[in-house]
Amino acid sequence: MFRLQGSKVLAVDMTGDAVKAKNGSMVAYDGQMDFKKMSGGGEGIRGMVTRRLTGEQMTVMEVKGHGTCWFADRASEINLVSLQGDKLYVESSNLLATDAGLRTGTSFTGLRGASQGNGLFTTTVEGHGQAAIVSDGPAVVLRVSSQYPLTVDPGAYVAHQGNLRQSLQSGVTFRTLMGEGGGEAFQIRFEGDGLVYVQPSERNTIAGDV
């Protein structure tokens, strides 16, 4: 159902089924398609519209019909993730599309050690099907094992999956080392067994420097 045309365009072939995608991300389609904007509260992908830390809002559209739709997001690199009953945690701004076989929701992760006591909401995608996530530059997939925990800068984090424990710890970020940060910095630490997707570019985020 999901396939890449190049590294920055997602093609979705539909035969009467539906796909949910970031609003405004469709660049072309052929065949017969129906579009519905989804926003507001409620469960699933519609519950992801607010981000407490960044203040960003996300609206989603549902596309249903027969034909092919093409999606892109500001020339970002697109990565396909196949889920077989497991769960993917992803930043809402990095989630481009999910197929009808996946459920989406919101998970809360407290920011321990953050001076202002803010919280971080992460989008969850689970079930059987495919999801498309975007990154600023080609994403790198890093494996975490019991012997090798992983520490990630919040600005570079995109997504993770597997049996991972996530915690936040005070520390220095690259921006702090370069004298560009102020306040209390922290990092995300992953332990267990799973995969972490990181991008080769740091977004500006309050989470990385509270």
C-alpha positions in Angstrom: 0.0 0.0 0.0 2.8 2.4 0.9 5.8 2.9 -1.4 8.5 5.5 -1.9 9.1 7.4 -5.1 12.5 8.7 -4.5 13.3 9.5 -0.8 11.0 12.5 -0.3 7.6 11.4 -1.8 5.2 8.8 -0.5 2.9 7.0 -2.9 -0.2 5.3 -1.4 -2.2 2.9 -3.6 -5.8 2.5 -2.5 -8.6 0.2 -3.5 -11.4 1.6 -1.4 -9.5 1.7 1.9 -8.4 4.8 3.8 -5.2 6.5 4.9 -4.7 9.2 7.5 -2.0 11.9 6.7 -0.8 15.2 7.9 -3.1 17.9 6.7 -1.7 19.7 3.6 0.8 17.0 2.8 -0.9 15.6 -0.4 0.9 16.8 -3.5 -1.1 14.8 -6.2 -3.6 12.1 -6.7 -5.3 10.1 -9.5 -8.6 8.2 -9.5 -11.5 8.9 -7.3 -10.8 10.2 -3.8 -12.8 11.6 -0.9 -11.1 13.9 1.7 -12.1 14.7 5.2 -10.3 17.0 7.6 -10.0 15.6 11.1 -9.2 17.8 14.1 -10.2 18.5 17.7 -10.3 16.1 20.6 -11.2 12.5 20.9 -9.3 9.3 20.5 -6.7 8.3 18.0 -5.0 10.6 15.6 -7.5 13.4 16.4 -6.3 13.5 19.9 -2.8 14.6 18.9 -3.7 18.2 18.1 -1.9 19.9 21.0 1.7 19.8 22.0 2.3 21.2 25.5 5.9 21.9 25.1 6.2 23.4 21.6 2.7 24.8 21.3 2.4 23.3 17.8 -0.9 22.0 16.5 -1.5 19.2 14.2 -4.5 18.6 12.0 -5.0 15.4 10.0 -6.9 14.5 6.9 -8.4 11.2 6.0 -8.2 10.1 2.3 -10.4 7.3 1.0 -11.0 6.0 -2.5 -9.6 4.2 -5.5 -6.3 5.3 -7.0 -3.0 6.6 -5.9 -2.2 9.6 -3.6 1.2 11.2 -3.3 2.3 12.8 -0.1 5.3 15.0 0.9 6.3 17.3 3.7 8.6 20.2 3.0 11.0 18.0 1.1 11.8 16.0 4.2 13.2 12.5 3.9 10.5 9.8 4.3 11.0 6.5 6.2 8.6 3.6 6.1 8.0 1.6 9.2 6.2 -1.8 9.2 4.4 -2.7 12.4 3.4 -6.3 13.2 1.4 -5.8 16.3 4.0 -3.7 18.1 4.0 0.0 18.9 5.9 2.9 17.5 6.5 6.1 19.5 7.0 9.2 17.2 7.0 12.9 17.5 3.7 14.2 16.1 5.5 16.6 13.7 7.5 13.6 12.3 4.4 11.5 11.5 3.4 11.8 7.9 0.8 9.1 7.3 -0.6 5.8 8.7 -2.7 3.2 7.0 -6.2 2.1 8.1 -4.8 -0.9 10.0 -3.1 1.2 12.6 -4.4 2.8 15.7 -2.9 6.1 16.9 -3.0 7.8 20.3 -0.9 9.9 22.7 1.5 8.9 25.4 2.8 11.2 28.1 6.4 11.2 29.2 7.3 13.4 32.2 10.4 15.5 32.0 12.2 14.6 35.2 14.8 17.2 36.1 13.2 19.9 34.0 13.2 23.2 35.9 9.8 24.3 34.7 8.0 20.9 35.2 6.7 20.8 31.6 5.6 17.5 30.1 6.2 15.9 26.7 3.5 14.2 24.7 4.6 11.5 22.2 2.3 10.1 19.5 1.8 6.3 19.5 1.1 4.1 16.5 0.3 0.4 17.0 -1.3 -2.6 15.2 -0.5 -4.2 11.9 0.3 -2.0 9.0 2.6 0.7 7.7 3.5 4.2 8.9 5.5 6.9 7.2 7.7 9.2 9.3 9.7 12.1 8.1 13.1 13.4 9.2 15.2 16.5 8.4 17.8 14.6 6.4 18.1 10.8 6.1 17.1 9.2 9.4 19.6 6.9 11.1 18.3 3.8 12.9 20.2 2.9 16.0 19.8 -0.3 17.9 19.6 -0.3 21.7 20.5 -3.5 23.6 20.8 -4.4 27.3 24.6 -4.0 27.0 24.4 -0.7 25.1 21.9 1.9 26.3 21.6 5.0 24.1 21.5 8.7 24.9 19.9 11.0 22.4 19.6 14.8 22.1 15.8 15.7 22.2 16.3 17.9 19.1 17.5 14.9 17.1 15.0 12.4 18.3 12.4 11.2 15.8 10.9 7.9 16.9 11.5 4.6 18.7 10.0 1.1 18.8 10.6 -2.1 20.7 10.9 -3.0 24.4 12.6 0.3 25.5 12.5 2.2 28.8 12.7 6.0 28.2 14.0 8.4 30.8 15.3 11.9 30.9 18.5 12.9 32.6 20.2 16.2 33.1 23.3 16.7 31.1 24.9 18.7 28.4 23.7 19.1 24.9 25.9 20.0 21.9 24.4 23.4 22.0 25.4 23.9 25.6 28.9 22.8 24.8 29.1 25.3 22.0 27.8 28.1 24.3 24.5 28.4 22.5 22.3 27.0 25.2 21.0 28.5 28.5 19.2 27.1 31.4 19.0 23.4 32.3 19.7 20.9 29.5 18.7 17.3 29.4 19.0 14.2 27.3 16.8 11.3 26.5 18.1 7.9 27.6 16.9 4.6 26.2 17.5 1.2 27.9 16.3 -2.3 26.9 16.0 -3.8 23.4 14.7 -1.8 20.4 15.3 0.7 17.7 15.7 4.5 17.9 15.3 6.8 14.8 17.4 10.0 14.9 17.7 12.8 12.3 21.0 14.5 11.4 19.6 17.9 12.3 18.5 19.4 15.6 15.1 21.1 15.7 14.8 24.0 18.0 12.9 22.7 21.0 12.2 23.9 24.5 12.6 20.3 25.5 16.3 20.3 24.7 17.0 23.4 26.8 14.5 24.2 29.6 
